[in-house]
Structures are given as C-alpha cells and as structure tokens.
Amino acid sequence: MERRTFLRTAVIGTSTAAFGGSLWRGAALADPARPGPGPYGTLRPADANGIALPGGFTSRVVARSGQKVGSTPYTWHDAPDGGACYADGTGWIYVSNAEVTPGGAGALRFAPTGAITGAYRILSDTRQNCAGGRKPWNTWLSCEEVSRGYVHEADPWGTAPAVRRDAMGRFKHEAAAADPVREAVYLTEDESNGCLYRFLPTTWGDLSSGRLQVLTAGAAVSGSFGWADVPDPGGSPTVTRDQVPGAKRFDGGEGCHYADDKVWFTTKGDNRVWQLNLTSDTYELAYDDSLVSGGAPLTGVDNVTGSSSGDLFVAEDGGTMDICVITPAGTVAPFLRIDGQSSSEITGPAFSPDGSRLYFSSQRGTSGSSSGGITYEVTGPFRT
C-alpha cells in the first residue's frame, strides 16, 4: 500500500476511544474503551531482534526478504504483507503476501516444535498482493491492491494451482474475512471514498460464482445498515463503489476480521476500527484515535486479527510501529513495538492454530525498502 504521509494528531473532545466490552456481547455501546494497562503488562526493553515485548514473551526472525528461509532453497519474497495460519497435521503453515509487482504469496511450514521444515511459493504473477483472508475450507484469498484488482484463491500447501476469482469484483482490494454462518465473504476497499462489500457465493466453498454486494448506510458513525447488489462487479466503465446510491463510504479500508457474528475492519485515513453487528444489522465505531484525550496508543491502524480470548490485535502502519491489543473489557494498549524501523509498517498478524505463537512482518524492515522485509514469530502466554 502507499506509505501514509501523515498521521492524524487532532484531538476532538475529551472522550476516550470507543471500544467497550458491550460490543462483543452485541449490546448498545455504554462504556467506551480507554487507554490503560494491557492484559500482558508493560513492554520491556527491545530484545536482540528489536522487538519490545511484555514479560514472558520472546521473538525470533523466521524469514528475511531476499534470503533463503532456514535450510530450505526457497528465497523469501519482498514486501511481506497479509498473512494467515493453517493447521498441518501436528504442525502448521503461515502464508504471506508480497506487496510488489510481480507479487504473489509464499508459505512457511512448521513442525510441532516450531522448527521450519519447508518454504515455497503458492501464488505467482500477480500485482501488489496486500492483505487477504483465510477461508474455512483451508484456502488463502490474496487481494490485489491496485485499481480494478482481482482476488486470487491459493492453496497454502502449494499443491493445487491458484485460481483468479473474477466474481468477487474488480476494485482496489485489501482484506477479506469469511462468515460461515451467513456464508459470506466481507471485502475492504483501499480508497479514500471506498466501500465495504460482501460476496455471497452461489455454493458455499466455491467462489467461482455469486453475488457481490455493497454495504448501504447513512453518513453517521453508527446506525443500521443494509446490502445492495453491485450491478457490474467488473467495475467498468463505472467503478464498483459508484454503482449503488446510498453506498456507505469509508476512508481507506484495510484489515478485516470476523468472529462471533461480528465483523471488525479498519480504515487508515481516519484511524478507526469499525464493528458490524450481523445479528442486529447495526454498525458503530469500535475505536477512533481522534476521540482519545492526549496521546492515542493506537495510530496508523492497518491489519487486524483476533485471538481465542476475544482480544483484537491491530497492527500499525506508521505510528510507533506497535501491534496494539483491544480487549473485550474495553482497554487499548500496546502489545509489542518494533524499534528502529520507522520507515516500515507492521503487516500480516496471525496466530498459530493453538494460539501460542503470533506471526507478523515488518514490510520494509530496517532498510525502509521492500527488499528489506522481515517476518517474525512471537511466542508466549497468550490469553485463551
């Protein structure tokens, strides 16, 4: 994605960030979240990898752009971005996009001990693969963040060939999150006047055909929402976001996460985290840095994932290079910080299947260049 040239610093009012535990319970927002002590305690001084972590946690580097992965012959890709983990017998796989052109995606395979046992390419010859999303049938959706970009479905094991999914629309794709209850895939759009979409496959588990819809709502930051079909998902000559009157506009859609009948997604232009309550068809702000008095703990919001405890982990593009945790109890706090890499951004946060390890990348590392990406693993006592 394009590097943000500035972060919002204005303070509006004296309210704190709006992310109460009531959002998880589906009730009306009553007690906005506030910056405070995180569930893991304060950050300790940065370790040898330049990662500041709470006590009990450790980090390691698992891959570097342009270098062979461990003892494998595979060279890790430039500009690592969105990622996800998959169970692989008693081990697991971490997949990662390459936000360059030509782009694609690669994968790391881990043994139960955490040792790297393989690395390989799962998608090639695509453009600016930014974020994406894990699908319940164990595939990876890799999204092209270019005008009229495509979604590609790839096999994390690298056995089946990747497939372009034209029915999911052509726009500046960012992230995707699957909802197995409603059999829908939610899609963010990285435009300053972008939209939030959902794709309803004709047959769940088969993305070759279906209906692309756009979220419709008023201009307020909370209220009810609906969905309307996009007449021409191909987006030509009229782009998808301009085809439906009443489509809700969002300022730079980024990460997207589904859990427990809720969708959380981030918008980088206004440093917000939004929540859709899919049981009540309502939306509201879950976090807004401009509502925090004093220094906001989370700025430059970007990729987002969740843990089994219900915590959200939000990565920063810019800010102070943090991954922040937003708890169901209504606290926003840094979980980790990368030192000495202010010209980079944090991408691809994803938990191992057992929830004990968090993977993520610094897209441009210490060099500030796409060829300097670093992919990390953090291990420790994550809440369950």
Residue pairs with C-beta under 8 A, 6 or more apart in sequence:
1 81
1 99
1 130
1 145
1 174
1 190
1 254
1 268
1 317
1 345
3 317
3 318
3 345
4 268
4 300
4 317
4 318
7 271
7 299
7 300
7 318
7 319
8 270
8 271
8 289
8 290
8 299
10 290
11 290
11 292
11 293
11 294
12 290
12 291
13 291
13 293
14 293
15 32
15 291
15 292
15 293
16 32
16 33
16 34
16 35
16 291
16 292
16 293
17 32
17 33
17 34
17 35
17 287
17 288
17 289
17 291
17 292
17 296
17 298
17 332
18 29
18 32
18 33
18 284
18 285
18 286
18 287
18 288
18 291
19 32
19 33
19 273
19 286
19 287
19 326
19 330
19 332
20 29
20 30
20 31
20 32
20 33
20 330
21 31
21 327
21 328
21 329
21 330
22 28
22 29
22 30
22 31
23 29
23 262
23 275
23 277
23 284
23 286
23 328
24 260
24 262
24 310
24 328
26 261
26 262
26 277
26 279
26 280
29 222
29 284
31 330
32 291
32 330
33 287
33 326
33 327
33 330
33 331
33 332
34 330
34 331
34 332
35 292
35 296
35 297
35 331
35 332
35 333
36 331
36 332
36 333
37 331
37 333
38 54
38 325
38 327
38 331
38 333
38 334
38 335
39 311
39 325
39 327
39 331
39 333
39 383
40 54
40 55
40 56
40 57
40 325
40 335
40 380
41 54
41 55
42 54
43 52
43 53
43 54
43 334
43 336
43 337
44 52
44 53
44 54
44 55
45 52
46 52
46 337
46 339
47 53
47 58
47 59
49 59
49 60
49 61
49 376
50 338
50 339
50 340
50 341
50 366
51 59
51 336
51 337
51 338
51 339
51 376
51 378
52 336
52 337
52 338
52 339
53 59
53 335
53 336
53 378
53 380
54 335
54 336
54 380
56 380
56 381
57 336
57 378
57 379
57 380
57 381
58 378
58 379
58 380
59 336
59 376
59 377
59 378
59 379
60 376
60 377
60 379
61 374
61 375
61 376
62 69
62 70
62 94
62 108
62 116
62 359
62 375
62 376
62 377
63 69
63 76
63 80
63 96
63 108
63 119
63 374
63 375
64 76
64 365
64 373
64 374
64 375
65 76
65 77
65 78
65 79
65 80
65 365
65 370
65 371
65 372
65 373
65 374
66 75
66 76
66 78
66 371
67 75
67 76
68 74
68 75
68 76
69 75
69 76
69 108
69 116
69 119
70 116
70 119
71 116
72 116
72 118
72 119
72 120
74 106
74 118
74 119
74 120
74 121
76 106
76 119
76 373
76 375
77 96
77 98
77 100
77 103
77 104
77 105
77 106
77 373
78 98
78 100
78 370
78 371
78 373
79 98
79 99
79 100
79 363
79 364
79 370
79 373
80 96
80 97
80 98
80 99
80 347
80 348
80 361
80 363
80 373
80 374
80 375
81 96
81 97
81 98
81 99
81 129
81 130
81 131
81 347
81 348
81 361
81 363
82 96
82 97
82 129
82 130
82 131
82 132
82 133
82 142
82 143
82 175
82 303
82 347
82 348
83 94
83 95
83 96
83 97
83 347
83 348
83 349
83 350
83 359
83 360
83 361
84 94
84 95
84 132
84 133
84 134
84 140
84 156
84 350
85 92
85 93
85 94
85 95
85 134
85 350
85 351
85 352
85 353
85 359
86 92
86 93
86 95
86 134
86 138
86 156
86 353
87 353
88 109
88 110
88 157
90 111
90 112
91 109
91 110
91 111
91 112
91 117
92 109
92 110
92 352
92 353
93 107
93 108
93 109
93 110
93 156
93 157
94 107
94 108
94 110
94 350
94 352
94 359
94 375
95 105
95 106
95 107
95 108
95 122
95 140
95 154
95 156
96 105
96 106
96 107
96 108
96 348
96 361
96 375
97 103
97 104
97 105
97 129
97 130
97 131
97 132
97 142
97 143
97 348
98 104
98 105
98 106
98 129
99 128
99 129
99 130
99 145
99 347
99 363
99 370
100 128
100 370
101 127
101 128
101 146
102 124
102 125
102 126
102 127
103 123
103 126
103 127
103 128
103 129
103 144
104 121
104 122
104 123
104 124
104 125
104 126
104 129
104 142
105 121
105 122
105 123
105 129
105 132
105 140
105 142
105 154
106 119
106 120
106 121
106 122
107 118
107 119
107 120
107 121
107 122
107 156
107 157
107 158
108 116
108 118
108 119
108 375
109 116
109 117
109 118
109 119
109 120
110 116
110 117
110 352
111 117
114 357
114 377
114 379
120 158
121 158
122 140
122 154
122 155
122 156
122 157
122 158
122 162
123 129
123 140
123 142
123 152
123 154
123 162
124 162
126 142
126 144
126 150
126 152
127 144
127 146
127 149
128 144
128 145
128 146
128 149
129 142
129 143
129 144
129 145
129 152
130 143
130 144
130 145
130 173
130 174
130 175
130 190
131 143
131 145
131 174
131 175
131 176
131 188
131 254
131 255
131 256
131 303
131 347
131 348
132 140
132 141
132 142
132 143
132 151
132 175
132 176
133 140
133 141
133 143
133 175
133 176
133 177
133 178
133 185
133 256
134 140
134 141
134 178
134 350
135 141
135 153
135 178
135 185
136 178
136 180
136 205
137 205
138 156
139 153
139 154
139 155
139 156
140 153
140 154
140 155
140 156
141 151
141 152
141 153
141 154
141 165
141 176
141 185
141 207
142 151
142 152
142 153
142 154
142 162
143 149
143 151
143 152
143 173
143 174
143 175
143 176
143 187
144 150
144 151
144 152
144 173
145 172
145 173
145 174
145 190
146 172
147 171
147 172
148 170
148 171
148 172
148 234
148 235
148 236
148 239
149 170
149 171
149 172
149 173
150 164
150 165
150 166
150 168
150 170
150 173
151 164
151 165
151 168
151 169
151 173
151 176
151 187
151 207
152 162
152 163
152 164
152 165
153 162
153 163
153 164
153 165
153 207
154 162
155 161
155 162
163 208
165 207
165 208
166 233
166 234
167 199
167 207
167 208
167 209
167 210
167 212
167 233
168 185
168 187
168 199
168 207
168 210
168 212
168 233
169 187
169 197
169 199
169 212
169 230
169 233
169 234
169 235
169 240
170 233
170 234
170 235
170 236
170 240
171 189
171 191
171 194
171 197
171 235
171 239
171 240
171 241
172 189
172 190
172 191
172 194
173 187
173 188
173 189
173 190
174 187
174 188
174 189
174 190
174 253
174 254
174 255
174 256
175 187
175 188
175 253
175 254
175 255
175 256
175 265
175 303
176 185
176 186
176 187
176 188
176 256
177 185
177 186
177 256
177 257
177 258
177 263
177 265
178 184
178 185
178 186
178 258
179 185
179 186
179 198
179 258
179 263
179 278
180 204
181 261
181 278
182 278
183 200
183 201
183 204
184 198
184 199
184 200
185 198
185 199
185 201
185 207
186 196
186 197
186 198
186 256
186 258
186 263
186 265
186 276
187 196
187 197
187 198
187 199
187 256
188 194
188 196
188 197
188 250
188 253
188 254
188 255
188 256
188 265
189 195
189 196
189 197
189 240
189 241
189 250
189 253
190 252
190 253
190 254
190 268
191 241
191 252
191 253
192 251
192 252
192 269
193 241
193 249
193 251
194 241
194 249
194 250
194 251
194 252
194 253
195 214
195 215
195 240
195 241
195 247
195 248
195 249
195 250
195 253
196 214
196 215
196 248
196 250
196 253
196 265
196 276
197 212
197 213
197 214
197 215
197 230
197 240
198 212
198 213
198 215
198 227
199 207
199 210
199 211
199 212
199 213
200 210
200 211
200 213
201 207
201 208
201 209
201 210
202 208
202 209
202 210
203 209
211 229
212 229
212 230
212 233
212 240
213 227
213 228
213 229
213 230
214 227
214 228
214 230
214 240
214 241
214 243
214 244
214 247
214 248
215 225
215 226
215 227
215 247
215 248
215 276
215 283
216 225
216 226
216 227
216 228
216 244
216 246
216 247
216 248
217 223
217 224
217 225
217 226
217 246
217 248
217 283
218 248
219 249
221 284
221 285
221 288
222 282
222 283
222 284
222 285
223 282
223 283
224 281
224 282
224 283
225 248
225 276
225 281
225 282
225 283
226 281
228 244
228 246
228 247
229 244
230 240
230 243
230 244
231 243
231 244
232 238
232 240
232 243
233 240
241 247
241 249
250 265
250 267
250 274
251 267
251 268
251 269
251 270
251 272
252 267
252 268
252 269
252 270
253 265
253 266
253 267
254 265
254 266
254 267
254 268
254 301
254 302
254 303
254 304
254 317
255 265
255 266
255 301
255 302
255 303
255 304
255 305
255 314
255 315
256 263
256 264
256 265
256 266
256 304
257 263
257 264
257 265
257 304
257 305
257 306
257 312
258 264
259 306
259 310
260 310
261 277
261 278
261 279
262 275
262 276
262 277
262 278
263 275
263 276
263 278
264 273
264 274
264 275
264 276
264 286
264 304
264 306
264 312
265 273
265 274
265 276
265 304
266 272
266 273
266 274
266 301
266 302
266 303
266 304
266 314
267 274
267 301
268 300
268 301
268 302
268 317
270 288
270 290
271 288
271 289
271 290
271 296
271 298
271 299
271 300
271 301
272 285
272 286
272 287
272 288
272 289
272 301
273 285
273 286
273 287
273 288
273 301
273 304
273 312
273 314
273 326
274 283
274 284
274 285
274 286
275 283
275 284
275 285
275 286
276 282
276 283
277 283
277 284
285 291
286 326
287 298
287 301
287 314
287 326
287 332
289 296
289 298
289 299
289 301
290 296
297 322
297 324
297 332
297 333
297 334
298 314
298 316
298 319
298 322
298 324
298 326
298 332
298 334
299 316
299 318
299 319
299 320
300 316
300 317
300 318
300 319
300 345
301 314
301 316
301 317
302 314
302 315
302 316
302 317
302 345
302 346
302 347
303 314
303 315
303 346
303 347
303 348
303 349
304 312
304 313
304 314
304 315
304 349
305 312
305 313
305 349
305 350
305 351
306 312
306 313
307 313
307 351
307 355
307 382
307 383
307 384
308 351
308 355
308 383
308 384
309 328
309 382
309 383
309 384
310 327
310 328
311 325
311 326
311 327
311 328
311 383
312 325
312 326
313 323
313 324
313 325
313 335
313 349
313 358
314 323
314 324
314 325
314 326
315 322
315 323
315 345
315 346
315 347
315 348
315 349
315 360
316 322
316 323
316 324
316 345
316 346
317 345
317 346
317 347
318 345
320 334
320 337
321 337
321 338
321 339
321 341
321 342
321 344
321 345
321 346
321 362
322 334
322 335
322 336
322 337
322 338
322 346
323 334
323 335
323 336
323 346
323 349
323 358
323 360
324 332
324 333
324 334
324 335
325 331
325 332
325 333
325 334
325 335
326 332
336 378
338 344
338 346
338 362
340 366
341 362
341 364
341 365
341 366
343 364
343 368
344 362
344 363
344 364
344 365
344 366
344 368
344 372
345 362
345 363
345 364
346 360
346 361
346 362
346 363
347 360
347 361
347 362
347 363
348 359
348 360
348 361
348 375
349 358
349 359
349 360
350 358
350 359
350 360
351 357
351 358
351 359
351 382
352 358
352 359
355 382
355 384
356 379
356 380
356 382
357 377
357 378
357 379
358 377
358 378
358 382
359 375
359 376
359 377
359 378
360 375
360 376
360 378
361 373
361 374
361 375
361 376
362 373
362 374
362 376
363 370
363 373
364 370
364 372
364 373
365 372
365 373
365 374
366 372
366 374
